[in-house]
Amino acid sequence: MNDITRIKPLHDPSVQSTGMDGTKTDIEEERASDAFKPLIRFLEIFGSYSQRQKRGILHNGIAISNTVLLLLNTSLLKQEFKNVTRRIRDIINVQQLDDLESLRLQHECIVELVKVGNLMFRHIGGMTYVYGIPMICLTLYGATMRSLDTVDICALVGVMMVVVIVMFIITFMGAYMCQAAHEPLDDLYQINMSKQSPQIISQ
């Protein structure tokens, strides 16, 4: 009975820590897992972030597409105002005011297009500010108080950046559009109508 070698149980630490070649397999595996923990954590965060973002991709896509459409329409209308301004300046320089009526009608048509654009896109601007300002405040509050985990903060920061960019674009393009629309009027105010013929004044 004394010659019989007792078989150590599988849960014995000496068995688990020694491999076939006498190396400490469990220790090496633990060290390897520690080395890959940052990578594993990153993949977990990215995977969870991607899953959570799927629900907001549609809304962000709609917001971005509307913003691109707004930028395109604003750029075209701004260019039309620039063309009217250039033609008015050319007419003033050569003192041929007979075409002022056609330019006035052209400017009026562009203003009407701007009004239609405002009716189409004003809800986008309004909802952007109504949704964006609380989103920014709550994101900053959650980040400073650390009441949110890393995944939530990353998701909210991404949405916040999109909202901030859209808000900036809407504000900048609106101000730029107003400036472009008033440039022709500023040039018209410089015309001295007292020196013009009665026919031109009647127009």
C-alpha positions as CSV (number, residue, x, y, z in Angstrom):
1,M,0.0,0.0,0.0
2,N,2.9,2.3,0.6
3,D,4.2,1.8,-2.9
4,I,1.0,3.0,-4.5
5,T,1.4,6.5,-5.7
6,R,-1.5,8.7,-4.8
7,I,-3.0,10.5,-7.7
8,K,-3.4,14.2,-7.1
9,P,-6.7,15.7,-7.7
10,L,-7.2,17.9,-10.7
11,H,-7.9,20.9,-8.6
12,D,-4.5,20.6,-7.0
13,P,-2.5,23.8,-7.7
14,S,0.7,21.9,-8.3
15,V,-1.0,20.0,-11.2
16,Q,-2.6,23.0,-12.8
17,S,0.5,25.1,-12.6
18,T,2.8,22.6,-14.2
19,G,2.6,21.6,-17.8
20,M,3.9,18.6,-19.7
21,D,7.4,20.2,-20.0
22,G,7.5,21.4,-16.4
23,T,6.6,25.0,-17.1
24,K,4.1,27.0,-15.2
25,T,1.2,27.1,-17.7
26,D,-1.4,28.8,-15.5
27,I,1.0,31.6,-14.5
28,E,1.9,32.3,-18.1
29,E,-1.8,32.2,-19.2
30,E,-2.6,34.7,-16.4
31,R,0.2,37.0,-17.5
32,A,-0.9,36.7,-21.1
33,S,-4.5,37.5,-20.2
34,D,-3.3,40.6,-18.2
35,A,-1.4,41.8,-21.2
36,F,-4.5,41.5,-23.5
37,K,-6.9,43.0,-21.0
38,P,-6.7,46.6,-22.5
39,L,-7.4,45.2,-26.0
40,I,-10.2,43.0,-24.7
41,R,-11.7,46.0,-22.9
42,F,-11.4,48.2,-26.0
43,L,-13.2,45.5,-28.1
44,E,-15.9,45.2,-25.5
45,I,-16.4,49.0,-25.5
46,F,-16.4,49.2,-29.3
47,G,-18.8,46.4,-29.6
48,S,-21.2,47.8,-27.0
49,Y,-20.8,51.2,-28.5
50,S,-21.7,49.9,-32.0
51,Q,-24.7,48.1,-30.7
52,R,-26.0,51.2,-28.9
53,Q,-25.3,53.5,-31.8
54,K,-27.4,51.4,-34.3
55,R,-30.5,52.9,-32.8
56,G,-29.2,56.4,-33.4
57,I,-27.7,55.9,-36.8
58,L,-31.1,56.5,-38.5
59,H,-31.7,59.8,-36.6
60,N,-28.2,61.0,-37.2
61,G,-28.4,60.1,-40.9
62,I,-31.6,62.0,-41.3
63,A,-30.1,65.0,-39.5
64,I,-26.9,64.9,-41.6
65,S,-28.8,64.5,-44.9
66,N,-31.1,67.4,-44.1
67,T,-28.1,69.5,-43.1
68,V,-26.4,68.7,-46.4
69,L,-29.5,69.6,-48.3
70,L,-29.8,72.9,-46.4
71,L,-26.1,73.7,-47.2
72,L,-26.7,73.0,-50.9
73,N,-29.8,75.2,-51.1
74,T,-28.2,78.0,-49.1
75,S,-25.1,78.0,-51.3
76,L,-27.2,78.2,-54.5
77,L,-29.3,81.0,-53.1
78,K,-26.3,82.9,-51.8
79,Q,-24.7,82.6,-55.3
80,E,-27.8,84.1,-56.8
81,F,-27.7,87.1,-54.4
82,K,-24.0,87.5,-55.3
83,N,-24.9,87.6,-59.0
84,V,-27.6,90.3,-58.4
85,T,-25.2,92.3,-56.4
86,R,-22.5,92.2,-59.1
87,R,-25.0,93.2,-61.8
88,I,-26.2,96.1,-59.7
89,R,-22.7,97.3,-59.2
90,D,-22.0,97.1,-62.9
91,I,-25.1,99.1,-63.7
92,I,-24.2,101.8,-61.2
93,N,-20.7,102.0,-62.6
94,V,-21.9,102.6,-66.2
95,Q,-24.8,104.7,-65.1
96,Q,-27.4,102.6,-67.0
97,L,-30.3,102.2,-64.6
98,D,-32.8,100.9,-67.1
99,D,-32.3,97.3,-66.0
100,L,-32.9,98.1,-62.3
101,E,-36.5,96.9,-62.6
102,S,-35.5,93.5,-63.9
103,L,-32.9,93.2,-61.1
104,R,-35.5,94.1,-58.5
105,L,-37.8,91.4,-59.8
106,Q,-35.0,88.9,-59.8
107,H,-34.1,89.9,-56.2
108,E,-37.7,89.5,-55.2
109,C,-37.9,86.0,-56.7
110,I,-34.8,85.0,-54.8
111,V,-36.3,86.3,-51.5
112,E,-39.4,84.3,-52.2
113,L,-37.3,81.2,-52.6
114,V,-35.6,82.0,-49.3
115,K,-39.0,82.2,-47.6
116,V,-40.0,78.8,-49.0
117,G,-36.7,77.4,-47.8
118,N,-37.4,78.8,-44.3
119,L,-40.7,77.0,-44.3
120,M,-39.1,73.8,-45.3
121,F,-36.1,73.8,-42.9
122,R,-37.1,75.9,-39.9
123,H,-38.3,72.8,-38.1
124,I,-34.8,71.2,-38.5
125,G,-33.1,74.2,-37.0
126,G,-35.7,74.4,-34.2
127,M,-35.5,70.7,-33.3
128,T,-31.7,70.9,-33.5
129,Y,-31.5,73.6,-30.8
130,V,-34.3,72.0,-28.7
131,Y,-32.5,68.7,-28.8
132,G,-28.9,69.9,-28.8
133,I,-28.7,72.3,-25.9
134,P,-30.0,69.8,-23.3
135,M,-27.9,67.0,-24.8
136,I,-24.7,69.1,-24.4
137,C,-25.6,70.0,-20.8
138,L,-26.4,66.5,-19.8
139,T,-23.3,65.1,-21.5
140,L,-21.0,67.5,-19.7
141,Y,-22.8,66.9,-16.4
142,G,-22.5,63.1,-16.8
143,A,-18.8,63.4,-17.8
144,T,-17.9,65.6,-14.8
145,M,-19.9,63.8,-12.2
146,R,-18.8,60.4,-13.6
147,S,-22.3,59.0,-13.2
148,L,-22.0,57.3,-16.6
149,D,-19.7,54.5,-17.8
150,T,-17.2,54.9,-20.6
151,V,-19.5,53.4,-23.2
152,D,-22.3,55.9,-22.5
153,I,-19.9,58.8,-22.4
154,C,-18.4,57.8,-25.8
155,A,-21.8,57.5,-27.3
156,L,-23.1,60.8,-25.9
157,V,-19.9,62.6,-27.0
158,G,-20.3,61.3,-30.5
159,V,-23.9,62.5,-30.7
160,M,-23.0,65.8,-29.0
161,M,-20.3,66.5,-31.6
162,V,-22.8,65.9,-34.5
163,V,-25.4,68.2,-32.8
164,V,-22.8,70.9,-32.2
165,I,-21.6,70.8,-35.8
166,V,-25.2,71.0,-37.1
167,M,-26.0,73.9,-34.8
168,F,-22.9,75.8,-36.0
169,I,-23.7,75.1,-39.6
170,I,-27.3,76.3,-39.3
171,T,-26.3,79.5,-37.4
172,F,-23.4,80.3,-39.7
173,M,-25.3,79.7,-43.0
174,G,-28.3,81.7,-41.7
175,A,-26.2,84.7,-40.9
176,Y,-24.3,84.4,-44.2
177,M,-27.6,84.2,-46.1
178,C,-28.9,87.4,-44.5
179,Q,-25.7,89.2,-45.3
180,A,-25.8,88.1,-48.9
181,A,-29.5,89.2,-49.2
182,H,-28.8,92.7,-47.9
183,E,-25.8,93.4,-50.1
184,P,-27.9,94.4,-53.2
185,L,-30.0,96.7,-51.1
186,D,-26.9,98.4,-49.7
187,D,-25.8,99.1,-53.2
188,L,-29.2,100.4,-54.3
189,Y,-29.2,102.9,-51.3
190,Q,-26.2,104.5,-52.8
191,I,-28.0,105.6,-56.0
192,N,-28.9,109.2,-56.1
193,M,-32.4,109.1,-57.7
194,S,-32.7,112.9,-57.8
195,K,-30.4,113.0,-60.7
196,Q,-32.2,110.3,-62.7
197,S,-34.9,110.8,-65.4
198,P,-38.6,110.7,-64.5
199,Q,-39.0,107.5,-66.4
200,I,-36.5,105.7,-64.3
201,I,-37.9,107.2,-61.1
202,S,-41.4,106.0,-62.0
203,Q,-40.1,102.4,-62.3
